[in-house]
Amino acid sequence: MFSFLKKQRSSKVRIAGEPAILEVPRGKTLLEAMLAEGLAMPHDCKVGSCGTCRFKLVDGKIGELSPSALVLEREELAAGYRLACQAMPRSDLTIALDAPLAMQSTVEDYTGTIIAAPRLCQDIIGLTLELDRPLPFSPGQYADLTAPGIEGPRSYSFAFAPGAGAVQLLRFHIRHVPGGAFTDWLFGGDRIGTKLQLRAPYGQFCLKQTSAPMICLAGGSGLAPIMAILEQAMALGGTRPVTLLYGARSQQNLYCLAEIEELSAAWNAPFEFTPVLSEEPANSEWTGARGLVTEALTSIEDLESHEAYLCGPPAMIDTAEAILLNAGIGKDAITADRFLDRSQRCK
């Protein structure tokens, strides 16, 4: 057979500073191969929109499912950075990571039993799982859940701070996505006692150890990791001023109000909570803010001095980031977690 007709079946990837050589099958992205081998590569969206899985291409050639230039800055691209979720090796590679894999969370498989699933509001369930063994994670991280008979995992953020050690009881906020196989199943009957497969922990959406005032902006079930991060900040003294903005469609979609009030009362610095409703009937008794939650950002004084934590739909986060950057907040002071449904993740 002519040599120019031969196609490389896999590529070998050497990670600078790591002993193992990664084998990436033809047709797989670098991130897919790393996760399949149990490597704790930082990532969030898996579709090239968050930039979390960036790596530096030291040597070799790759193809990209979508251009890294859509997410990474010009300086990052010039330095050789690309996105692992979009990179498909075209040769053997040498890459470098921003942090050693040994310093990142170890992702493992668990089995969890549903022990509670109360409605928190019209379209969100508070799911509690009891695991087969303790799981260590950081507030803001998430897990992949797989239900029996439903293809593929779904990603959900932990809705609380675990404290000092690993925990066996986990809480999640699950929003119903009509037509979504997993949430249709979960909302469609009594699932108490059902076992789910869980793989965790994932994610780099975590509290930064600074004294800067915090802006926390959440939409829908994006409140889950925000509450976890605020619980952690409270455990550290609750001394940072907080502005919590929460976007929902109507009063029927508001939840965790008692928990937020309790947190606010215990906080040792100013704590301002503003729920913003986008589709509340004009003739209702609601006297609070209306419109898009991102519009409330412009009323915050000294916006440029804040640190921002954003969690929810991609469009909301994109708008919020643009407002914050335009106000003078540095990119490194913005931490974001874009919530994507399965249809978006599979695009």
C-alpha positions as CSV (number, residue, x, y, z in Angstrom):
1,M,0.0,0.0,0.0
2,F,1.3,3.5,-0.9
3,S,2.5,5.2,2.3
4,F,0.6,8.4,1.4
5,L,-2.7,6.5,1.7
6,K,-2.0,5.3,5.3
7,K,-4.0,7.1,8.0
8,Q,-2.7,7.4,11.5
9,R,-5.0,5.4,13.8
10,S,-4.0,7.2,17.0
11,S,-1.7,9.9,18.2
12,K,0.7,9.8,21.2
13,V,0.5,12.9,23.4
14,R,3.2,13.8,25.9
15,I,2.2,16.1,28.7
16,A,5.2,18.2,29.9
17,G,6.0,17.3,33.5
18,E,3.8,14.2,33.5
19,P,5.3,10.6,33.3
20,A,2.5,9.0,31.2
21,I,2.1,9.1,27.5
22,L,-1.6,9.6,26.4
23,E,-3.0,7.7,23.4
24,V,-5.6,9.6,21.5
25,P,-7.7,7.5,19.2
26,R,-8.4,8.9,15.7
27,G,-11.6,10.9,15.7
28,K,-11.4,11.8,19.4
29,T,-10.7,15.1,20.9
30,L,-7.8,15.6,23.3
31,L,-10.2,16.3,26.1
32,E,-12.3,13.1,25.4
33,A,-9.1,11.0,25.5
34,M,-7.9,12.6,28.7
35,L,-11.2,12.1,30.5
36,A,-11.4,8.5,29.2
37,E,-8.0,7.8,30.9
38,G,-9.2,9.3,34.1
39,L,-7.0,12.4,33.9
40,A,-8.5,15.4,35.8
41,M,-8.2,17.9,33.0
42,P,-10.0,21.1,33.9
43,H,-13.1,21.6,31.8
44,D,-16.7,22.9,32.0
45,C,-18.8,23.3,28.9
46,K,-17.1,20.7,26.6
47,V,-18.2,22.7,23.5
48,G,-15.5,25.4,23.2
49,S,-17.4,28.3,24.8
50,C,-15.8,28.6,28.3
51,G,-12.1,28.3,27.7
52,T,-11.5,26.2,30.9
53,C,-9.7,23.4,29.1
54,R,-7.0,25.4,27.5
55,F,-3.6,23.9,26.9
56,K,-0.4,25.0,25.3
57,L,0.6,23.2,22.1
58,V,4.4,22.8,22.3
59,D,4.9,20.5,19.3
60,G,2.8,18.7,16.7
61,K,-0.3,19.4,14.6
62,I,-4.0,19.5,15.5
63,G,-7.3,20.1,13.8
64,E,-10.1,22.0,15.5
65,L,-13.8,21.4,15.6
66,S,-14.3,25.1,16.1
67,P,-11.6,27.8,16.2
68,S,-10.0,28.5,19.6
69,A,-10.0,32.2,18.5
70,L,-13.7,32.4,19.3
71,V,-12.8,32.1,23.0
72,L,-9.1,32.7,23.6
73,E,-7.5,36.1,23.5
74,R,-5.0,37.1,20.7
75,E,-2.1,36.9,23.2
76,E,-3.1,33.4,24.3
77,L,-3.3,32.2,20.7
78,A,0.1,33.7,20.0
79,A,1.5,31.8,23.0
80,G,0.3,28.5,21.5
81,Y,-2.8,28.0,23.7
82,R,-5.7,26.0,22.2
83,L,-8.9,24.3,23.6
84,A,-8.7,20.5,24.4
85,C,-12.4,20.0,23.8
86,Q,-12.0,21.2,20.2
87,A,-8.5,19.8,19.5
88,M,-8.1,16.6,17.4
89,P,-4.5,15.5,17.0
90,R,-3.2,15.2,13.5
91,S,0.2,13.9,14.7
92,D,2.0,13.0,17.9
93,L,1.9,16.0,20.3
94,T,3.7,17.6,23.1
95,I,1.5,19.8,25.3
96,A,1.8,21.8,28.5
97,L,-0.8,22.5,31.1
98,D,-1.2,25.6,33.4
99,A,-1.2,23.3,36.5
100,P,0.1,19.8,37.1
101,L,-2.6,17.1,36.9
102,A,-1.5,16.0,40.4
103,M,-2.8,19.3,41.8
104,Q,-6.2,18.9,40.2
105,S,-9.2,16.9,41.5
106,T,-9.2,13.2,41.0
107,V,-12.4,12.2,39.0
108,E,-13.9,8.9,40.1
109,D,-17.1,6.9,39.6
110,Y,-19.7,6.6,42.4
111,T,-23.2,5.2,42.8
112,G,-25.8,7.4,44.4
113,T,-29.3,6.5,45.7
114,I,-32.1,9.2,45.4
115,I,-33.3,9.8,49.0
116,A,-35.2,13.1,48.5
117,A,-36.5,15.1,45.5
118,P,-38.8,17.9,46.7
119,R,-40.0,20.7,44.5
120,L,-38.2,23.9,45.3
121,C,-40.3,25.9,42.9
122,Q,-42.4,25.4,39.7
123,D,-39.6,24.0,37.6
124,I,-36.7,23.0,40.0
125,I,-36.3,19.9,42.1
126,G,-33.9,19.6,45.0
127,L,-32.3,16.3,44.4
128,T,-30.5,14.6,47.4
129,L,-28.3,11.5,46.7
130,E,-26.7,9.2,49.2
131,L,-23.4,7.9,47.8
132,D,-21.8,4.5,48.2
133,R,-18.7,6.2,49.7
134,P,-17.6,9.8,50.5
135,L,-16.8,12.2,47.7
136,P,-14.4,15.2,48.1
137,F,-15.1,18.3,46.1
138,S,-14.9,22.1,46.2
139,P,-17.8,24.5,46.2
140,G,-18.7,25.4,42.7
141,Q,-17.8,22.1,41.1
142,Y,-20.2,19.7,39.4
143,A,-20.9,16.0,38.8
144,D,-22.0,14.0,35.8
145,L,-25.2,12.0,36.6
146,T,-26.5,9.1,34.6
147,A,-30.0,7.6,35.1
148,P,-30.9,4.0,34.3
149,G,-32.2,3.6,30.8
150,I,-31.2,7.1,29.7
151,E,-28.3,7.6,27.3
152,G,-25.4,9.7,28.4
153,P,-24.6,11.8,31.5
154,R,-26.0,15.2,32.5
155,S,-23.9,17.7,34.4
156,Y,-25.2,19.4,37.6
157,S,-23.5,21.6,40.1
158,F,-23.3,20.7,43.8
159,A,-25.7,23.0,45.6
160,F,-23.8,23.3,48.9
161,A,-20.4,23.7,50.4
162,P,-19.1,20.3,51.8
163,G,-17.1,21.7,54.7
164,A,-13.7,20.3,55.6
165,G,-13.9,16.8,54.3
166,A,-15.6,14.4,51.9
167,V,-19.3,13.9,52.1
168,Q,-21.8,11.1,51.2
169,L,-25.0,13.1,51.0
170,L,-25.1,15.4,47.9
171,R,-27.6,18.1,47.0
172,F,-28.4,19.3,43.5
173,H,-30.9,21.8,41.9
174,I,-32.4,20.2,38.8
175,R,-34.4,22.4,36.5
176,H,-37.0,20.8,34.2
177,V,-36.1,21.1,30.5
178,P,-39.3,20.0,28.7
179,G,-38.3,17.3,26.2
180,G,-35.1,16.5,28.0
181,A,-34.9,12.8,28.6
182,F,-33.3,13.0,32.1
183,T,-35.5,15.8,33.5
184,D,-38.7,14.4,32.0
185,W,-37.8,11.1,33.7
186,L,-37.0,12.8,37.0
187,F,-40.0,15.0,37.1
188,G,-42.3,12.3,35.7
189,G,-42.7,10.1,38.8
190,D,-41.5,9.0,42.2
191,R,-37.8,8.2,41.9
192,I,-37.0,7.7,45.6
193,G,-34.7,4.7,45.9
194,T,-33.5,4.8,42.3
195,K,-29.7,4.5,41.9
196,L,-27.8,6.9,39.6
197,Q,-24.3,6.6,38.4
198,L,-22.2,9.6,39.2
199,R,-18.7,10.8,38.0
200,A,-17.1,13.7,39.8
201,P,-15.7,16.1,40.7
202,Y,-15.4,18.4,37.7
203,G,-15.0,22.1,37.2
204,Q,-12.9,25.2,38.1
205,F,-15.8,27.5,39.2
206,C,-14.4,28.2,42.6
207,L,-14.1,31.0,45.2
208,K,-11.0,33.1,44.9
209,Q,-9.2,33.9,48.2
210,T,-9.3,37.7,48.0
211,S,-11.0,40.5,50.0
212,A,-12.7,42.1,47.0
213,P,-16.4,42.8,47.1
214,M,-18.3,40.1,45.3
215,I,-21.0,40.2,42.6
216,C,-22.8,36.9,42.3
217,L,-25.1,36.7,39.3
218,A,-27.3,33.6,38.7
219,G,-30.0,32.6,36.4
220,G,-32.4,29.6,37.0
221,S,-30.7,26.7,38.6
222,G,-27.4,28.5,38.3
223,L,-28.1,29.6,41.9
224,A,-26.9,26.2,43.0
225,P,-23.1,26.7,42.7
226,I,-23.5,30.4,43.7
227,M,-25.1,29.3,47.0
228,A,-22.2,26.8,47.5
229,I,-19.6,29.5,47.0
230,L,-21.4,31.9,49.3
231,E,-21.6,29.2,52.0
232,Q,-17.8,28.7,51.7
233,A,-17.3,32.5,51.9
234,M,-19.5,32.5,55.1
235,A,-17.4,29.8,56.6
236,L,-14.3,32.0,55.9
237,G,-15.9,34.8,58.0
238,G,-18.4,36.4,55.6
239,T,-16.5,39.6,55.6
240,R,-16.6,40.4,51.9
241,P,-19.4,42.7,50.7
242,V,-21.8,40.8,48.5
243,T,-24.3,41.8,45.8
244,L,-26.4,38.8,44.8
245,L,-28.5,39.2,41.6
246,Y,-30.9,36.4,40.7
247,G,-32.8,36.2,37.4
248,A,-36.0,34.2,37.1
249,R,-39.0,34.3,34.8
250,S,-41.7,34.9,37.5
251,Q,-42.4,34.6,41.2
252,Q,-43.3,30.9,40.6
253,N,-39.6,30.4,39.6
254,L,-38.0,31.9,42.7
255,Y,-36.6,29.6,45.3
256,C,-34.0,29.4,48.1
257,L,-35.4,32.7,49.5
258,A,-35.4,31.5,53.1
259,E,-31.8,30.2,52.8
260,I,-30.6,33.5,51.2
261,E,-32.3,35.5,54.0
262,E,-30.6,33.4,56.6
263,L,-27.3,33.8,54.9
264,S,-27.7,37.5,54.6
265,A,-28.6,37.8,58.3
266,A,-25.5,36.0,59.4
267,W,-23.2,37.8,57.0
268,N,-20.5,40.1,58.6
269,A,-20.5,42.7,55.8
270,P,-23.1,44.3,53.5
271,F,-25.2,41.7,51.7
272,E,-27.7,42.9,49.1
273,F,-30.0,40.5,47.3
274,T,-32.0,41.5,44.2
275,P,-34.3,39.1,42.4
276,V,-35.1,40.2,38.9
277,L,-38.2,38.8,37.1
278,S,-38.3,38.8,33.3
279,E,-41.8,37.5,32.6
280,E,-43.8,38.5,35.6
281,P,-47.4,39.6,34.6
282,A,-47.7,43.4,34.5
283,N,-50.7,43.4,36.8
284,S,-49.2,41.2,39.6
285,E,-48.5,42.4,43.1
286,W,-44.7,42.1,42.5
287,T,-42.9,45.4,43.4
288,G,-39.4,44.2,42.9
289,A,-37.1,44.5,39.9
290,R,-38.3,43.5,36.4
291,G,-36.5,42.9,33.1
292,L,-33.1,41.2,32.5
293,V,-31.0,40.4,35.5
294,T,-27.9,41.7,33.7
295,E,-29.4,45.2,33.6
296,A,-29.1,45.3,37.4
297,L,-25.3,45.3,37.1
298,T,-25.2,48.9,35.9
299,S,-26.7,50.2,39.2
300,I,-23.8,48.8,41.3
301,E,-21.4,51.5,42.6
302,D,-17.7,51.1,42.0
303,L,-18.3,48.2,39.7
304,E,-14.7,48.0,38.6
305,S,-13.5,47.2,42.1
306,H,-15.6,44.0,42.3
307,E,-14.9,40.3,41.7
308,A,-17.7,38.6,39.7
309,Y,-19.1,35.1,39.8
310,L,-21.6,34.3,37.0
311,C,-23.6,31.2,36.6
312,G,-26.5,30.4,34.3
313,P,-27.4,30.4,30.6
314,P,-24.6,31.3,28.1
315,A,-26.4,34.3,26.7
316,M,-26.9,35.8,30.1
317,I,-23.2,35.3,31.0
318,D,-22.0,36.7,27.6
319,T,-24.0,39.9,28.3
320,A,-22.8,40.2,31.9
321,E,-19.2,39.7,30.9
322,A,-19.5,42.5,28.3
323,I,-21.0,44.9,30.8
324,L,-18.3,44.1,33.4
325,L,-15.4,44.3,31.1
326,N,-16.7,47.6,29.7
327,A,-17.0,48.9,33.3
328,G,-13.3,48.2,33.8
329,I,-13.3,44.8,35.6
330,G,-10.3,42.8,34.6
331,K,-10.9,39.5,32.9
332,D,-9.1,37.6,35.7
333,A,-11.7,39.0,38.2
334,I,-14.6,37.3,36.4
335,T,-15.4,33.6,37.0
336,A,-18.1,32.1,34.9
337,D,-20.0,28.8,34.6
338,R,-22.2,28.5,31.5
339,F,-25.1,26.1,32.0
340,L,-25.7,24.2,28.8
341,D,-28.4,21.6,28.2
342,R,-27.5,18.3,26.5
343,S,-28.6,19.6,23.0
344,Q,-26.2,22.4,23.3
345,R,-23.4,20.2,24.6
346,C,-23.8,17.8,21.7
347,K,-23.6,20.5,19.0
